[in-house]
Structure formats: structure tokens, C-alpha cells
């Protein structure tokens, strides 16, 4: 029966394998988030973000060259440029949130992104959207409020961090939709390369007058770029084969990883409100992503 479930998708990849690739990619990106949090403790957030995309571009270019230098056409560029600008803004705001909030809290609040995918996918990709998506979105925001509750303080810095993470969630949802629009035709390698080089160019002015990082920091940045590229390769391959709304719910697999890495590397406790908020958002998203029941035929 297990073998029967492995129905091949285009390119010989089964649906379960595509789901596994997406889940693995999310876990790998949680590792990258932990590295970012470590680096942002002693470096400006925009420099850390730029470093992630400089090393990511170098590594993605090597893979692109090794795989035969797939042509990057003029037709591809508009969406890739738009996606790159969104990625630059998304990463910078999310990484700022990591400097103020715990790893688990930051990722849990970002879970609102899957609830934003259906309306964006409807607008951009014409994927069907049902009325329950609106209700699920409202329920998801309740989950965000629950997650933010019980914190030790709500000073202006914390409120700014919460707003930054919410903004990054909106940007991430837009990135998912754009990825779905181009991944099947452009391939994971080009998606990863363009998803690194455009943000690098957008953020490059930050390097003007900036001091060169020390050797240890550079090593961490190279590792950050490598881990980020692996994660994006896995996720891009999954989105090339499976609809955006189906895969978006897998974002919730990031919470256990975030909780583990936050506790292991930063001694961060996970408040009960974070688990409660994540459960509400997860329930809302699972409800929203369920396929509608087939209509009964008359007679």
C-alpha cells in the first residue's frame, strides 16, 4: 500500500517525497535562523542579511555552473526581481525580530504566513479559494495575539519586533506564491540563484563604509549561506511539484525545531502561550487547507 501511495509527479518525484523535501527544507532553514540569531547579537542586522545573500549567491552560482548553466531569460526576470526585493525586505525584518524575540516566538508569529497564501495564490495564480480561508485567517490572528501574550514586557522595541515579524510573514507568503509561479518552469537551481543574487544587489549599499567582518564571523556567514541554499533548494523542488496551499501548512513543523535550537543554543524557555498560539494557528491553517468535499450528483 505504501508503494501505491507514491504517485509520480512531473519529473519522477512523488507527492510524499515533495512533502518530505519541503519539511526538510523548513528544518534546515530553522538551523539558518539560529545562525542568524547568533550573528545578529554582535553585528548589524542588515550586514548579517547581506552576508547571507553574498555567500548564498556564491554557492548558488557554483551549483548553477556545475549543473550546466541553465539559461536565465529576460522573460524570467520580472518575477525574480520582484521576488528578490520581497526577500530582501522579508529577511531583514525577520532577522530583526530574532534579535528581540525568542527563536520559537519569532517563528510562531511568522506562522501566520500560510493563512495569507490562499488569497495571494487566488490573486496571482488563480488557485481556488473558499470563504473559510477568510475565517481561518481571522482565527490565525487570534493565535498571533495569544502567542504575543504572557511576555515579560511590551516596550517599544518589542512591539517593533512583533510588527517586523508580522510584516515578514506577509512578505514570505508573497514569496511562496511567486515561487510557485516560477519554480516548475525555472527549476530549483535558478530559483535559488535568483533568490540570492537579487537580494544581495538590493542590500549591497549597506556595505558602503562597513567594516570587514572578522574571520570567525565570515566563517559563520559562509555556513549561513550554505545552509540557506540547501533549505531553499529543497523547498523550491517541493513547490515545483505540489500546489502552494497544500505545502504551506508544513511551515508549522518549524516550531519544534525552533524550540529545540532556542533552548539548546540560547537557553530560551518556550512560554505556554507560544504553544497555545501555535496550536490555534495550526488548526486554522489545517482547516483552511483541507480539500473541499466533492459535491453529490443529483439522481
N, C-alpha and C positions, 0 to 999 in steps of 0.2 A: 504493500500500500504506500510505503514511503516513496518508492520509485515512481509510482503513478502520480504522485503529487508534484514531481519535478517536471512541470510542463515547460519546455524550452521557450524562451523569449527570443526576439531577434538577436542574432549574434551568438546563439548557442547558450545563453545564460538563462537559467531557470528563475522563476519568480522568488522561490525561497532563497536562492543564492543572492539575488539582488537585495532582498530584505536583510540578509546577513551582512552583505557589503556595506549597506547603509548603517546598520547598528555598529559594525566595527569602525567605520569612519567616524561616527559620533564619539565612540570611546577614545579613539586616537586624538580627536580634537580636544577632548577634555584634558588629555595629557598636555597638549599645547597650551591650553588655558592656565594650567598650573605653572608652566614655564613662564608664561607672560606675567602672571601674578608675582612670581619670584623676581623677574627683571624689573617690573614696574615699581618695586619697592625702592630701588636705587637709581632709576633712570626715568626721564620724562616719557609719558605715555606715547606721545606722538613719535618719539625716536624708537621706542620699542616696536610700535606698529610698523614704522618704516623699515626697521631691521628685519621684521618678519617677512615683509614683501621683497626686500632686496635678496635675502638668502633664498626665499621661495622662488623668485624669478630665476636665479642662477641654477638652482636644482631642476626647476621645471624645464628650463631651456636645454639642459643636458639630456633629460629624458626625451624631449621633443626631437632633438638632433639624433639621438640614438635610435629612435623609432622611425626615422626616415624623413623628418622634417615635413610633416603634413602641411600642405599649403594653407595659409591664412588669407582668405579673400576679403575684398572690400565689402562684400555682402555680409560677412560675419561681423564686421567692426562695430556698427551702431549699437547693437545689443550688448556686445562685450565691453564697449566703452561705458555705456550706461551702468552695466553690472559692476564694472571696476570702480566707478565713482561711488556707487552704493556700498560696495565692500569696504572702501577706504573709510567712509563715514561710519559704517556699522562697526568695524573693528576698533576704531579709535574710541567710540563711545562705550562699547562693551568693555574694552580694556580699562577705561577709566573707572567703570563700575567695579571692576575687580580690585582696584586699589582701595576702595572704601568698604565694599560689602564682602561677605564670605563667598568662597567659591560656590558652595551649594546654593546660597541665596541668589547669587547673580544668575546662575544657570536656571534656577527655578522660575524666576521672574521672566527670563527670556523664553520660557515655555509658552508664553502667550503667542509666539510666532506661528505655531501650527494652526491656531484658530484664525489667523489672518490670511493663511494660504488660500482657502476656498474662495473668498471674494476676489482676491487678486488673480487667482487662476481663472476665475469666471471672466474677469475683465480682459485679461491678456491672452489666455489660451482657449477660452470658450468652454472650459470644463464645466459640466452641470453643477449648480449649487442649489441646495434645498433651503427652505425657510428655517429649518432647525439650526443652520450654521450661524444665523444671527443670534438666536437664543444661546447657543453654545459659546459664542464669543462673549456675550454678557456674563455668562456663568464663569468663563475663564478669567474675566477681570475681577470677579469676586475672589477667585483663587489668588490673584496677584495681591489684592488687599489683605487677605488672610496671611499670605507669605510675609508681607511687609510688617504685619503686626507683631507685637511682642518684642520688638527691637529695643536695645538699651537706650537709644535716643533718636530723635528726629531733627537733628540740626540741619542747617542749610546744605552742608557738604553731603550729608546722607541723602537728602531729598534730591539734590542734583544728580547723585549717583543712580538713584532709583529712576529718575527721568531719563538718564542716559541709557540705562539698560532697556527701558521700555522702547525708546527710540531705536536702539539696535535691534530689538525684536521685530519692529516694523520693517526695518531695512533687510533683516535676514529673511523675512517672508517674501519680500520682493526679489531677493537674490535667488530663493528657491524657485520661484516662478520663472525667472529669466533663465536659470539653469535648465529647467525642464524644457524651455522653449528651444534651447540650442544644443543640449547635451547629445541627443540622439543623432543629430546631423554632424556636429563638430567633433565629437569624441571627448573622452575624459582628459587626454593629454593636452589638447588645445584649450579646453575649459580651464584646466589647472594653470597653464601658462598665462593665458589672458587674464585669469583671475588673480594673478600675482603681478604681472608687469604693469597693468593699468593703475592699480592702487599705488604701486611703487612710484610711478610718474606723478600721480596726484599728490602724494605726500612728500615728494623729493625736496620741495622748498624748505622743509623743516631741517634739512641737513645743512643749510647755509649757516655758517658761524658756529655750528655744533661741534663739540669736542669729539674726537675719535674714541669710541669705547675701548676699554682695556681688553687684553687678550681673553680673560675669562668671560667677560660679557659677550665678546664676539663669538666665542665657542658656544655659549648658550643660544645666541641668535641663530647660528647655523643649525643647531639642533632643533630650535623652534621652527625654522623654515622647513627642515626635513620632515618633521612630524606633521606640520600643517599641510604639506604637499601630499603626504601619504593619505591623510584624512580626506582631503579634497578629491584625490584620485578615486578613493573608494566610494565616496558619496556621489561623485559625478557619474561613475559607472552604474550605480543603482538608479539614479534619476533618468538615465538614458533608456532604461528598460521598464520602469514602473511609474504610474501616474503620481503626480506631486502630492495629491491629497492622501493617498494611501501610505506613502512613506513618511509624511510629516509627523505622524503620531509616534514614530520611533524616536523622536527627539527626547522623549521622557526617559529613555534608557540612560540619558546622561546624568540624571540626578544621583544614582548610586555611585557612579564614578566620581562625580564632583564631591560628594560627601566623603568618600574614601580618601581622595587626594587632599582635600582640605584638612581632614583630620590627621593624615599621615605626614604631610609636609608643612602645614601651617598651624597645627594644633587647634583647628577651628571646630567648635561644637556645632551641631546641627539642631537648631531650635525646633520644638514640636510644630510650631506654626509653618515651618518650611515644608515638612512632610505633609501637613494638612492641606496647605495651599497647592502643593504639587498633586495631591490626590484629587482635588477639585478640578484643577486644570486638565489633568489627565482624563478624568471622567468626562469632562466637557468635550475634549478632543476626540476621544474614542466614540462618543455619541455622535459627534459631527461627522466622523469619517466612515461610519457604518454605511454599507451599501443599502439603498432603499429596497424594500421587499418588492418582488415582482407583482405587477398588477394581475388580478384574476380576470380571465377572459369570460365574457358572458356566454352562457349556454354550454 
